[in-house]
Amino acid sequence: MPDFALELSFDPASEAAVVAQWEALRAAGLPSQADHKSMTNAPHLTLVAAQELDPDLADAAAAEIRLPSSLAVRGLVLFGQGARTTVAHLVEPPTELAEAALRLRERVPELRHPVWTPHVTLARRVPRARLSDVLAVLDDHPCPPVLAATRLRWWDPVDGTIEDLGQKE
């Protein structure tokens, strides 16, 4: 079963910039997050993900997270140790957002990833032999230096729903 999640999504310009990178990867015949068919598939930054999340965490997040928030894009990061890897933008949240995310994460005993690495996924399951191709495409389609997070959302995989907890343009 997919994880419950608290996520930040972006203003239209930031979302369009990331989606343009997804589409460029797809057009080049490379793995791309554009190929992910889930109803939740949109550029986002996951704050908390776990098999179970107390719904009270959504209320706490709505109180803790201040929007809008600017995320500095600090480069690309690779996740994975096998023959395939995930390519993502490493993003640096402002101190206030990072501290709020850590307070929320402390309330979840079974986090999917115990250490938070703020990132925006571009492509999953990229064969290592194709990484140079992915990097070339992304170099031709750069991301802006800042992404604007404007929406806090709660993903409930049991109900199949996405709930907006806060939004500021």
C-alpha positions as CSV (number, residue, x, y, z in Angstrom):
1,M,0.0,0.0,0.0
2,P,1.3,3.5,-0.7
3,D,2.3,5.7,2.1
4,F,0.2,8.5,3.7
5,A,2.0,11.8,3.1
6,L,2.1,15.4,3.9
7,E,3.4,17.3,0.9
8,L,4.1,20.8,-0.4
9,S,3.2,21.6,-4.0
10,F,4.1,24.6,-6.0
11,D,2.8,27.7,-7.7
12,P,1.9,27.4,-11.4
13,A,5.3,28.8,-12.6
14,S,7.4,26.4,-10.4
15,E,5.2,23.4,-11.3
16,A,5.4,24.2,-15.0
17,A,9.2,24.4,-14.8
18,V,9.5,20.9,-13.2
19,V,6.8,19.4,-15.5
20,A,8.8,20.8,-18.5
21,Q,11.8,18.8,-17.3
22,W,9.7,15.7,-16.9
23,E,8.4,16.1,-20.4
24,A,11.8,16.8,-21.8
25,L,13.1,13.5,-20.2
26,R,10.1,11.6,-21.6
27,A,10.6,13.1,-25.1
28,A,14.2,11.9,-25.0
29,G,13.0,8.4,-24.3
30,L,14.3,8.5,-20.7
31,P,12.6,7.6,-17.4
32,S,10.6,10.5,-16.2
33,Q,8.2,11.3,-13.4
34,A,5.8,12.2,-16.2
35,D,5.3,8.5,-16.7
36,H,4.0,8.0,-13.1
37,K,0.2,7.5,-13.4
38,S,-0.9,8.1,-9.8
39,M,-3.6,10.6,-9.2
40,T,-1.2,12.3,-6.8
41,N,1.5,12.8,-9.4
42,A,2.5,16.4,-9.5
43,P,5.8,18.1,-8.6
44,H,6.0,18.2,-4.8
45,L,8.2,18.1,-1.7
46,T,7.3,15.4,0.8
47,L,7.5,16.5,4.4
48,V,6.4,13.3,6.0
49,A,5.6,9.8,4.6
50,A,4.6,6.7,6.5
51,Q,2.4,3.6,6.2
52,E,0.3,5.1,9.0
53,L,-0.2,8.8,9.9
54,D,-2.4,10.1,12.7
55,P,-5.0,12.5,11.1
56,D,-4.2,14.9,13.9
57,L,-0.8,15.4,12.2
58,A,-2.7,17.2,9.3
59,D,-4.1,19.8,11.8
60,A,-0.6,20.2,13.3
61,A,0.9,20.7,9.9
62,A,-1.7,23.3,8.9
63,A,-0.8,25.2,12.1
64,E,3.0,24.8,11.7
65,I,3.6,25.3,8.0
66,R,3.7,28.9,6.8
67,L,3.0,29.5,3.1
68,P,4.2,30.6,0.7
69,S,7.7,29.3,1.1
70,S,10.7,29.6,-1.2
71,L,12.8,26.5,-1.8
72,A,16.3,27.2,-3.1
73,V,17.3,24.6,-5.8
74,R,20.8,23.5,-4.8
75,G,21.6,21.0,-7.6
76,L,20.8,17.4,-8.4
77,V,20.9,14.5,-6.1
78,L,20.9,10.7,-6.9
79,F,19.2,8.1,-4.7
80,G,19.8,4.4,-4.9
81,Q,22.6,1.9,-4.7
82,G,21.7,-0.7,-7.4
83,A,21.6,-0.7,-11.1
84,R,18.9,2.0,-11.2
85,T,18.7,5.4,-9.4
86,T,16.4,8.2,-8.7
87,V,17.3,11.7,-10.0
88,A,15.9,14.7,-8.1
89,H,16.5,18.4,-7.4
90,L,18.0,18.9,-3.9
91,V,16.1,21.8,-2.4
92,E,17.0,23.9,0.6
93,P,14.0,25.1,2.6
94,P,14.1,28.2,4.8
95,T,15.0,27.6,8.4
96,E,11.4,28.1,9.6
97,L,10.1,25.4,7.2
98,A,12.9,23.0,8.0
99,E,12.3,23.3,11.7
100,A,8.5,22.9,11.3
101,A,9.0,19.8,9.1
102,L,11.3,18.3,11.8
103,R,8.8,18.9,14.5
104,L,6.1,17.2,12.5
105,R,8.4,14.3,11.7
106,E,9.3,13.8,15.4
107,R,5.6,12.9,15.9
108,V,5.7,9.9,13.5
109,P,7.4,6.8,14.9
110,E,7.5,4.8,11.6
111,L,8.8,7.3,9.0
112,R,9.4,5.9,5.6
113,H,12.8,7.8,5.5
114,P,14.0,8.6,9.0
115,V,16.4,11.3,7.7
116,W,14.7,14.1,5.7
117,T,16.4,15.0,2.5
118,P,14.3,17.7,0.9
119,H,14.0,17.0,-2.8
120,V,11.8,17.2,-5.9
121,T,11.8,13.9,-7.9
122,L,12.5,14.2,-11.6
123,A,13.0,10.5,-12.7
124,R,12.9,7.1,-10.9
125,R,14.5,3.9,-11.9
126,V,17.1,5.5,-14.2
127,P,19.6,2.9,-15.4
128,R,23.1,4.1,-14.3
129,A,24.3,3.8,-17.9
130,R,21.7,6.5,-18.9
131,L,22.6,9.0,-16.2
132,S,24.7,11.1,-18.5
133,D,21.8,11.3,-20.9
134,V,19.5,12.5,-18.1
135,L,22.0,15.1,-17.0
136,A,22.3,16.4,-20.6
137,V,18.6,16.8,-21.0
138,L,18.3,18.5,-17.7
139,D,21.2,20.8,-18.6
140,D,19.2,21.8,-21.7
141,H,16.1,22.4,-19.7
142,P,17.2,24.1,-16.4
143,C,15.1,24.6,-13.4
144,P,14.7,28.0,-11.9
145,P,16.9,28.7,-8.9
146,V,13.9,28.9,-6.5
147,L,10.6,26.9,-6.4
148,A,7.7,28.5,-4.6
149,A,5.8,26.2,-2.4
150,T,2.2,27.4,-2.1
151,R,0.1,24.5,-1.1
152,L,0.1,22.0,1.8
153,R,-1.7,18.7,1.0
154,W,-2.5,15.4,2.8
155,W,-2.5,12.2,0.8
156,D,-4.7,9.4,2.1
157,P,-4.1,6.2,0.1
158,V,-6.8,4.3,2.0
159,D,-9.6,6.8,0.9
160,G,-7.7,7.7,-2.3
161,T,-8.1,11.4,-1.4
162,I,-5.9,14.5,-1.5
163,E,-7.0,17.2,1.0
164,D,-5.7,20.8,0.8
165,L,-4.7,21.9,4.3
166,G,-3.5,25.3,3.3
167,Q,-2.7,27.3,0.2
168,K,-1.2,30.8,-0.4
169,E,-0.3,32.1,-3.8
